[in-house]
Amino acid sequence: MNTFQSLSQLTTLVVDSGDIESIVKYKPQDATTNPSLIYKAATMPAYEKFIHEAVSACRSRKIPTDKMLSAVCDYVSVLVGKHIAEHVPGVVSTEVDARLSYDKEACILKARELIALYEEYGVSKDKVLIKLAATWEGIQAAEQLEKEGIQCNLTLLFSFAQAKACAEASVTLISPFVGRISDWYKARKPEVLENEDPGVESVRKIYSYYKSNGYKTIVMGASFRNPEQVMALAGCDKLTVSPVILQQLQESHQSVCRTLHFESSLKALPERMSESEFRWEHNLDPMAVEKLAEGIRLFADDQQKMEQMIATYF
């Protein structure tokens, strides 16, 4: 077996892409998208039909001019997600506009709208994960959505405080960003990387905490920079990986050993964090503060780029 096949026996591999060709090629259980990936997909000639269909659908609904651009973008995201859902047996993740990350009620409303669109196109909500930035507001929005039967993927997760709050909110899945954590330390504290990759170690710590306390939230490592980081998390619930790294794993025949092990206990759950405790604990991690804000800005920038591109179709 190649490394990809060996790793697949220990961990559910997810393709991190909006490109259907990559999804068909690797046959993953699930697929994840984000504003950057949707924007990239929307620029491909093969996906232009989705933009035309989205514009036509919004015009037929007589959506107000000031809301048209946002609505078309939602339709494009859902149409890409629907196309992906037809090729994966599991779920597809679709992200809420990053500019809403600090508005709980706006996140809830947008999530409901996206799920309603999916259902209009024949995709049931159990096939979809709504992605929200793991801000305090995003986590609280996810808790409400989960109670409504809408599964959530909390993304841009960098601090242990974020991970704890997500588990306490009983969200379906979290996406700790391995590569971006490592990037931060590599640029500022390279000596830390000599003994352990801090991005990998972050996921190991979260995984151990979740399993030892019996939390059901799925841990899905994300944002990998190389195959070694992926292999170092063999045994994690899920890992979402770019097509480039998946190809490297397929071409390798390096042996893979489980590095994360399932442990649970019957001890009482830790006391739930308050908002002030969450904000303080998160604030104590300068890497997490910086990378969360940066990630929201980058996703918002790509959302705006997509809007600018789509505006040319009106």
C-alpha positions as CSV (number, residue, x, y, z in Angstrom):
1,M,0.0,0.0,0.0
2,N,1.1,3.6,-0.5
3,T,1.2,6.1,2.3
4,F,-2.3,7.5,1.4
5,Q,-3.8,4.0,1.6
6,S,-2.1,3.2,4.9
7,L,-3.1,6.5,6.5
8,S,-6.7,6.0,5.3
9,Q,-6.9,2.9,7.5
10,L,-6.2,5.0,10.6
11,T,-7.9,8.3,9.8
12,T,-10.7,9.6,7.6
13,L,-9.1,11.7,4.9
14,V,-11.1,14.7,3.6
15,V,-10.2,16.7,0.5
16,D,-9.8,20.4,1.1
17,S,-10.8,21.7,-2.3
18,G,-13.6,23.2,-4.4
19,D,-12.3,21.4,-7.5
20,I,-14.6,18.4,-8.4
21,E,-11.8,16.8,-10.4
22,S,-9.7,16.4,-7.3
23,I,-12.6,15.0,-5.4
24,V,-13.4,12.4,-8.0
25,K,-9.7,11.5,-8.2
26,Y,-9.1,10.9,-4.5
27,K,-12.6,9.6,-3.6
28,P,-12.7,11.1,0.0
29,Q,-15.3,10.5,2.6
30,D,-16.0,14.2,2.9
31,A,-15.0,17.5,1.3
32,T,-14.4,21.0,2.8
33,T,-14.6,24.4,1.1
34,N,-13.9,28.0,2.2
35,P,-14.3,31.4,0.6
36,S,-10.8,31.1,-0.9
37,L,-11.5,27.7,-2.5
38,I,-14.9,28.8,-3.8
39,Y,-13.4,31.9,-5.3
40,K,-10.7,29.8,-7.0
41,A,-13.3,27.3,-8.3
42,A,-15.5,30.1,-9.5
43,T,-12.7,31.4,-11.8
44,M,-12.4,28.0,-13.6
45,P,-14.3,27.8,-16.9
46,A,-16.0,24.6,-15.9
47,Y,-17.7,26.4,-13.0
48,E,-18.9,29.5,-14.9
49,K,-22.2,27.8,-15.4
50,F,-22.8,28.0,-11.7
51,I,-22.5,31.7,-11.8
52,H,-25.0,32.1,-14.6
53,E,-27.4,29.7,-12.8
54,A,-27.0,31.7,-9.6
55,V,-27.6,35.1,-11.2
56,S,-30.7,33.7,-13.1
57,A,-32.1,32.2,-9.9
58,C,-31.7,35.4,-7.9
59,R,-33.2,37.5,-10.7
60,S,-36.2,35.2,-10.9
61,R,-36.8,35.8,-7.2
62,K,-36.6,39.5,-7.6
63,I,-34.1,39.9,-4.8
64,P,-33.4,43.6,-4.0
65,T,-30.5,45.2,-5.8
66,D,-28.6,45.9,-2.6
67,K,-28.8,42.2,-1.6
68,M,-28.3,40.7,-5.0
69,L,-24.5,40.3,-4.9
70,S,-24.5,38.5,-1.5
71,A,-27.4,36.3,-2.6
72,V,-25.6,35.2,-5.8
73,C,-22.5,34.4,-3.9
74,D,-24.5,32.2,-1.6
75,Y,-26.1,30.4,-4.5
76,V,-22.7,29.8,-6.1
77,S,-21.3,28.4,-2.9
78,V,-24.3,26.1,-2.6
79,L,-24.2,25.0,-6.2
80,V,-20.5,24.1,-5.9
81,G,-21.3,22.3,-2.6
82,K,-24.2,20.4,-4.3
83,H,-21.9,19.3,-7.1
84,I,-19.3,18.1,-4.6
85,A,-22.0,16.4,-2.5
86,E,-22.9,14.2,-5.4
87,H,-19.4,12.7,-5.4
88,V,-18.8,12.1,-1.7
89,P,-20.6,9.7,0.6
90,G,-20.2,11.9,3.6
91,V,-20.6,15.6,4.2
92,V,-19.5,18.8,2.5
93,S,-18.6,22.0,4.4
94,T,-19.8,25.4,3.3
95,E,-18.6,28.6,5.0
96,V,-20.6,31.5,6.3
97,D,-19.3,34.9,5.1
98,A,-16.3,35.7,7.3
99,R,-17.4,39.3,7.6
100,L,-20.2,38.0,9.9
101,S,-17.7,36.3,12.3
102,Y,-18.5,38.7,15.3
103,D,-22.2,38.8,14.9
104,K,-24.0,35.7,16.4
105,E,-27.4,36.4,15.1
106,A,-26.2,37.2,11.6
107,C,-24.2,33.9,11.5
108,I,-27.4,32.0,12.6
109,L,-29.5,33.7,9.9
110,K,-26.9,33.1,7.1
111,A,-26.5,29.4,8.2
112,R,-30.2,28.9,8.0
113,E,-30.3,30.5,4.6
114,L,-27.5,28.3,3.2
115,I,-29.2,25.1,4.6
116,A,-32.5,26.2,3.0
117,L,-30.8,26.7,-0.3
118,Y,-29.2,23.3,-0.1
119,E,-32.6,21.7,0.6
120,E,-34.1,23.5,-2.4
121,Y,-31.5,21.8,-4.5
122,G,-32.3,18.4,-3.0
123,V,-29.3,18.2,-0.6
124,S,-30.5,17.3,2.9
125,K,-29.0,19.2,5.9
126,D,-27.4,16.0,7.2
127,K,-25.1,16.1,4.2
128,V,-23.8,19.7,5.0
129,L,-21.6,21.2,7.7
130,I,-21.9,24.9,8.1
131,K,-18.4,26.4,8.7
132,L,-18.1,29.3,11.1
133,A,-15.1,31.1,12.4
134,A,-14.3,30.0,16.0
135,T,-14.9,33.4,17.5
136,W,-17.0,33.6,20.7
137,E,-19.9,34.7,18.6
138,G,-19.4,32.0,16.0
139,I,-19.2,29.3,18.7
140,Q,-22.4,30.5,20.3
141,A,-24.2,30.7,17.0
142,A,-23.0,27.1,16.3
143,E,-24.5,25.9,19.6
144,Q,-27.9,27.3,18.6
145,L,-27.7,25.8,15.1
146,E,-26.8,22.4,16.5
147,K,-29.9,22.5,18.6
148,E,-31.8,23.1,15.3
149,G,-30.2,20.1,13.7
150,I,-27.8,22.1,11.6
151,Q,-24.3,20.5,11.9
152,C,-21.4,22.9,12.3
153,N,-17.7,23.0,11.5
154,L,-15.8,25.5,13.6
155,T,-12.8,26.7,11.6
156,L,-9.9,29.1,12.1
157,L,-9.2,27.4,15.4
158,F,-5.8,28.2,16.9
159,S,-6.1,28.3,20.7
160,F,-7.0,25.7,23.3
161,A,-9.6,28.1,24.6
162,Q,-11.4,27.9,21.3
163,A,-11.2,24.1,21.3
164,K,-12.7,24.0,24.9
165,A,-15.5,26.3,24.1
166,C,-16.4,24.4,20.9
167,A,-16.6,21.1,22.9
168,E,-18.7,22.8,25.5
169,A,-21.1,24.0,22.8
170,S,-21.4,20.5,21.4
171,V,-20.4,21.4,17.9
172,T,-20.2,18.6,15.4
173,L,-16.6,19.2,14.3
174,I,-13.6,21.5,14.7
175,S,-10.8,22.3,12.3
176,P,-7.5,23.2,14.1
177,F,-5.1,24.9,11.6
178,V,-1.9,23.0,11.9
179,G,0.1,24.7,9.2
180,R,-0.8,28.3,10.1
181,I,0.2,27.7,13.7
182,S,3.6,26.3,12.6
183,D,4.0,29.2,10.2
184,W,3.7,31.7,13.0
185,Y,6.3,29.9,15.2
186,K,8.7,29.4,12.2
187,A,8.7,33.1,11.5
188,R,9.1,34.2,15.2
189,K,10.3,31.4,17.3
190,P,12.1,28.9,15.1
191,E,13.8,27.2,18.0
192,V,10.4,25.8,19.1
193,L,10.3,23.7,15.9
194,E,13.5,21.9,16.8
195,N,11.8,19.3,19.0
196,E,8.1,19.5,18.1
197,D,5.9,21.0,15.5
198,P,3.6,23.3,17.5
199,G,0.8,22.9,15.0
200,V,0.9,19.1,15.3
201,E,1.2,19.3,19.1
202,S,-1.8,21.6,19.3
203,V,-4.0,19.0,17.6
204,R,-2.6,16.2,19.8
205,K,-3.4,18.2,22.9
206,I,-7.0,18.9,21.8
207,Y,-7.6,15.3,20.7
208,S,-6.3,14.0,24.1
209,Y,-8.5,16.5,26.0
210,Y,-11.6,15.7,24.0
211,K,-11.2,11.9,24.3
212,S,-10.2,11.9,28.0
213,N,-13.3,14.0,28.8
214,G,-15.7,12.1,26.5
215,Y,-16.6,15.0,24.3
216,K,-18.2,13.9,21.0
217,T,-16.9,16.8,18.9
218,I,-14.9,15.5,15.9
219,V,-11.3,16.7,15.6
220,M,-10.3,17.4,12.0
221,G,-6.8,18.7,11.5
222,A,-6.5,21.2,8.7
223,S,-4.1,23.6,6.9
224,F,-1.2,21.2,6.4
225,R,2.1,22.3,4.9
226,N,3.6,19.0,4.1
227,P,2.9,15.2,4.2
228,E,5.0,14.8,7.4
229,Q,2.5,17.0,9.4
230,V,-0.4,14.8,8.1
231,M,1.4,11.5,9.0
232,A,2.2,12.9,12.5
233,L,-1.5,13.0,13.2
234,A,-2.3,9.4,12.1
235,G,-5.3,8.3,14.2
236,C,-7.0,11.7,14.4
237,D,-10.7,11.5,13.8
238,K,-10.4,13.3,10.4
239,L,-7.7,15.2,8.5
240,T,-8.6,17.6,5.6
241,V,-5.8,17.8,3.1
242,S,-5.1,19.7,-0.1
243,P,-4.9,17.8,-3.4
244,V,-1.2,18.6,-3.7
245,I,-0.4,16.8,-0.4
246,L,-2.8,14.0,-1.1
247,Q,-0.9,13.4,-4.4
248,Q,2.4,13.3,-2.5
249,L,1.0,10.8,0.0
250,Q,-0.1,8.6,-2.9
251,E,3.3,8.7,-4.5
252,S,5.0,7.8,-1.2
253,H,5.4,4.3,0.3
254,Q,6.5,5.5,3.7
255,S,5.1,3.4,6.6
256,V,2.5,5.0,8.8
257,C,2.0,4.4,12.5
258,R,-0.8,5.5,14.7
259,T,0.3,8.5,16.8
260,L,-3.0,9.5,18.4
261,H,-4.8,7.0,20.6
262,F,-8.3,6.9,21.9
263,E,-8.7,7.3,25.6
264,S,-11.8,8.1,27.6
265,S,-12.8,8.4,31.3
266,L,-15.9,8.8,33.3
267,K,-14.7,11.8,35.3
268,A,-16.9,14.9,35.6
269,L,-16.7,17.3,32.8
270,P,-14.7,20.5,33.4
271,E,-16.8,23.6,34.4
272,R,-18.0,25.5,31.4
273,M,-16.1,28.7,30.4
274,S,-17.8,32.0,30.6
275,E,-17.4,34.6,27.8
276,S,-14.9,36.6,29.8
277,E,-12.8,33.4,30.6
278,F,-12.8,32.5,27.0
279,R,-11.7,35.9,25.8
280,W,-9.0,36.1,28.5
281,E,-7.6,32.6,27.8
282,H,-7.6,33.1,24.1
283,N,-6.0,36.5,24.5
284,L,-3.1,34.9,26.4
285,D,-2.0,33.1,23.2
286,P,-0.6,35.8,20.9
287,M,-0.3,33.4,18.0
288,A,-4.0,32.5,18.2
289,V,-5.1,36.1,18.5
290,E,-3.0,37.1,15.4
291,K,-3.9,34.1,13.3
292,L,-7.6,34.2,14.0
293,A,-7.8,37.9,13.0
294,E,-5.6,37.3,9.9
295,G,-7.6,34.3,8.8
296,I,-10.9,36.2,9.0
297,R,-9.4,39.1,7.0
298,L,-8.0,36.7,4.3
299,F,-11.3,34.9,3.9
300,A,-13.2,38.2,3.8
301,D,-10.8,39.5,1.1
302,D,-11.5,36.4,-1.1
303,Q,-15.2,36.8,-0.5
304,Q,-14.9,40.4,-1.8
305,K,-12.9,39.3,-4.8
306,M,-15.6,36.8,-5.7
307,E,-18.2,39.5,-5.4
308,Q,-16.2,41.8,-7.6
309,M,-15.9,39.0,-10.2
310,I,-19.5,38.0,-10.0
311,A,-20.7,41.6,-10.3
312,T,-19.3,41.5,-13.9
313,Y,-22.0,39.0,-14.8
314,F,-24.9,41.4,-14.0
